[in-house]
Amino acid sequence: MRDDRDSVPEPDEAAREALELAALEQEAAELEARSARRGGLLGARRLLVLQAPVLIALAVVLLLWSRGTPVSAAATAATSSAAAPAKVGMVNAYLAPASGGEVRGYMVIKNNGDSADRLVSITSPWASTITLNEGTSSTALPWITVPAHGTVTLKPGGYSFVMSDLARTPKLGDTIALTVSFADSGTVYVFAPEGPASSLTVQKVMNNMQYMHKLPPQ
């Protein structure tokens, strides 16, 4: 007797793929329904957020291409707009002894970011006026540029900041608080001793943290 099962044809590859696709579609529909009951397609929203920079870059490329700008130039412009910001820090700040009613200060400024920044101002409760200068010139600079991945050293004979209209003249052993402002990085606080930079200690910093905006007691 012939087995009737022999007359049932095996499903071909296309049929198996169709069955698998149907199962996947059913699973996707169930997942979407559960997601909707929980407040929407959060995964899709997250994907749009992650893709936003790519979409913006693509829009820039298409816009400039439509204006006749080569695509390579557009891609460069889009990529440069996403460059990492400046990351500035300062070390070895110190003050020279007062001379002629002025105090010159020095420090090392490091920028570990992918973008240049500018030192634009310094303030302190110790002086009404603080200017940025170069060499022995009395002409104030509007800013000092700190290049990307670069270092600018304020030192005797080069760049310096000059404190005048002193509220109190720093003496050897004093540590003053400085509020240093950058165009992009914002405000950074620095403590500078009168004397060698190596004379600054953790204890002196802690003692002066409460006097960022006022003179410490004498």
C-alpha positions as CSV (number, residue, x, y, z in Angstrom):
1,M,0.0,0.0,0.0
2,R,1.3,3.4,-0.9
3,D,1.8,5.9,1.9
4,D,-0.4,9.0,1.1
5,R,2.3,11.1,2.7
6,D,4.4,10.4,-0.3
7,S,2.0,12.4,-2.4
8,V,2.4,15.6,-0.3
9,P,5.1,17.8,-1.9
10,E,7.8,19.3,0.3
11,P,7.6,23.1,0.6
12,D,10.2,24.7,-1.7
13,E,12.6,27.4,-0.6
14,A,10.4,30.3,-1.6
15,A,7.5,28.9,0.5
16,R,9.7,28.5,3.6
17,E,10.9,32.1,3.2
18,A,7.3,33.2,2.9
19,L,6.4,31.4,6.1
20,E,9.4,32.8,8.0
21,L,8.6,36.3,6.8
22,A,5.0,36.0,7.9
23,A,6.1,34.8,11.3
24,L,8.5,37.8,11.6
25,E,5.9,40.2,10.5
26,Q,3.5,38.8,13.2
27,E,6.2,39.2,15.8
28,A,6.9,42.7,14.8
29,A,3.2,43.6,14.9
30,E,3.0,42.2,18.4
31,L,6.0,44.1,19.6
32,E,4.7,47.4,18.1
33,A,1.3,46.8,19.8
34,R,3.0,46.3,23.1
35,S,5.2,49.4,22.6
36,A,2.1,51.5,21.8
37,R,0.3,50.4,24.9
38,R,3.4,51.5,26.9
39,G,3.4,55.0,25.5
40,G,4.6,54.8,21.9
41,L,7.6,53.8,19.9
42,L,10.3,55.0,22.2
43,G,13.0,53.1,20.2
44,A,12.0,54.9,17.1
45,R,12.2,58.3,18.8
46,R,15.6,57.4,20.2
47,L,16.8,56.4,16.7
48,L,15.7,59.8,15.3
49,V,17.6,61.6,18.0
50,L,20.8,59.6,17.3
51,Q,20.4,60.2,13.6
52,A,19.8,63.9,13.9
53,P,23.4,65.0,13.4
54,V,23.7,62.8,10.3
55,L,20.4,64.2,8.9
56,I,21.7,67.8,9.5
57,A,24.9,67.0,7.8
58,L,23.1,65.5,4.8
59,A,20.8,68.5,4.6
60,V,23.9,70.8,4.5
61,V,25.4,68.7,1.7
62,L,22.2,68.8,-0.3
63,L,21.6,72.5,0.2
64,L,25.2,73.5,-0.9
65,W,25.0,71.0,-3.8
66,S,21.9,72.6,-5.0
67,R,23.7,76.0,-5.0
68,G,26.5,74.7,-7.1
69,T,29.0,73.9,-4.3
70,P,31.0,70.7,-4.8
71,V,29.8,67.9,-2.6
72,S,33.3,67.4,-1.1
73,A,33.3,71.0,0.1
74,A,29.9,70.6,1.6
75,A,30.9,67.4,3.4
76,T,33.9,69.2,4.8
77,A,31.8,72.1,6.1
78,A,29.3,69.6,7.6
79,T,32.1,67.7,9.3
80,S,33.9,70.7,10.7
81,S,30.7,72.0,12.3
82,A,30.7,68.9,14.4
83,A,34.3,69.4,15.7
84,A,34.8,68.9,19.4
85,P,34.8,72.1,21.5
86,A,37.9,73.6,23.2
87,K,39.0,72.1,26.5
88,V,41.1,74.6,28.4
89,G,42.9,74.3,31.6
90,M,45.6,76.3,33.4
91,V,48.6,75.5,35.5
92,N,51.6,77.3,37.1
93,A,49.8,80.6,37.8
94,Y,51.8,83.0,39.8
95,L,52.3,86.8,40.5
96,A,55.5,88.8,40.3
97,P,56.2,91.4,43.0
98,A,54.3,94.6,42.7
99,S,56.0,97.4,40.8
100,G,54.8,100.9,40.2
101,G,51.4,100.2,41.6
102,E,50.9,97.2,39.2
103,V,51.2,93.4,39.5
104,R,52.0,91.2,36.6
105,G,50.8,87.7,36.5
106,Y,51.6,84.6,34.5
107,M,50.3,81.1,33.8
108,V,50.3,78.3,31.3
109,I,47.1,77.7,29.3
110,K,46.5,74.3,27.7
111,N,43.8,73.5,25.2
112,N,43.1,69.8,24.6
113,G,40.1,70.4,22.4
114,D,39.7,70.3,18.7
115,S,38.7,74.0,18.5
116,A,40.7,77.1,19.3
117,D,39.5,79.4,22.1
118,R,40.3,82.9,23.2
119,L,41.2,84.2,26.7
120,V,39.1,87.4,26.8
121,S,39.2,88.7,30.4
122,I,40.5,88.1,34.0
123,T,38.9,89.6,37.1
124,S,39.8,89.5,40.8
125,P,38.6,91.2,44.0
126,W,42.3,92.3,44.5
127,A,42.2,94.7,41.5
128,S,39.6,96.9,39.8
129,T,41.4,96.6,36.4
130,I,43.1,93.6,34.9
131,T,44.3,93.8,31.3
132,L,46.0,91.3,28.9
133,N,49.3,92.6,27.6
134,E,52.3,91.5,25.5
135,G,55.9,92.3,26.4
136,T,56.4,95.7,27.9
137,S,53.6,97.3,25.9
138,S,51.0,99.2,27.9
139,T,48.4,98.6,25.2
140,A,45.8,96.1,26.3
141,L,45.0,93.2,24.1
142,P,41.4,92.4,23.3
143,W,42.1,88.6,23.7
144,I,44.8,86.0,23.6
145,T,44.1,83.0,21.2
146,V,44.7,79.5,22.5
147,P,45.0,77.1,19.5
148,A,43.4,73.7,19.4
149,H,45.7,71.1,20.9
150,G,48.1,73.9,21.8
151,T,49.6,75.7,24.7
152,V,50.0,79.4,25.4
153,T,52.5,80.4,28.1
154,L,52.2,83.8,29.8
155,K,55.7,84.6,30.9
156,P,58.0,87.5,31.5
157,G,58.8,89.2,28.2
158,G,55.8,87.6,26.5
159,Y,52.1,87.6,27.3
160,S,51.0,88.6,30.8
161,F,48.0,89.9,32.7
162,V,48.5,93.2,34.5
163,M,46.6,94.1,37.7
164,S,46.2,97.8,38.4
165,D,44.0,100.0,40.6
166,L,44.8,97.5,43.4
167,A,42.3,97.1,46.2
168,R,45.2,95.5,48.1
169,T,48.8,94.9,47.1
170,P,49.6,91.2,47.2
171,K,52.7,90.4,49.3
172,L,54.9,87.4,49.4
173,G,52.9,84.4,50.7
174,D,49.5,85.7,49.6
175,T,47.3,83.7,47.2
176,I,44.7,85.4,45.2
177,A,41.7,84.1,43.3
178,L,41.3,84.9,39.6
179,T,38.2,84.5,37.5
180,V,39.4,83.7,34.0
181,S,36.9,84.0,31.1
182,F,37.2,82.3,27.7
183,A,35.1,83.0,24.6
184,D,33.9,79.4,24.3
185,S,34.9,77.6,27.4
186,G,33.3,80.1,29.8
187,T,34.6,80.8,33.2
188,V,37.5,79.0,34.9
189,Y,38.8,79.8,38.5
190,V,42.5,79.9,39.2
191,F,44.5,80.6,42.3
192,A,47.9,82.4,42.0
193,P,50.4,82.9,44.7
194,E,52.7,85.9,45.0
195,G,56.0,84.1,44.5
196,P,56.9,80.9,42.6
197,A,54.1,78.8,41.2
198,S,55.5,75.9,43.2
199,S,54.6,77.8,46.4
200,L,50.9,77.1,45.8
201,T,49.6,74.4,48.1
202,V,46.3,72.5,48.5
203,Q,45.8,74.1,51.9
204,K,46.2,77.6,50.4
205,V,43.6,76.8,47.7
206,M,41.1,75.5,50.3
207,N,41.7,78.6,52.5
208,N,41.0,81.0,49.6
209,M,38.0,79.2,48.0
210,Q,35.6,81.3,50.1
211,Y,37.2,84.5,48.8
212,M,36.6,84.2,45.1
213,H,34.7,87.5,45.0
214,K,36.0,89.4,48.1
215,L,39.2,90.1,49.7
216,P,40.4,87.8,52.5
217,P,40.9,89.2,55.9
218,Q,44.4,90.6,56.6
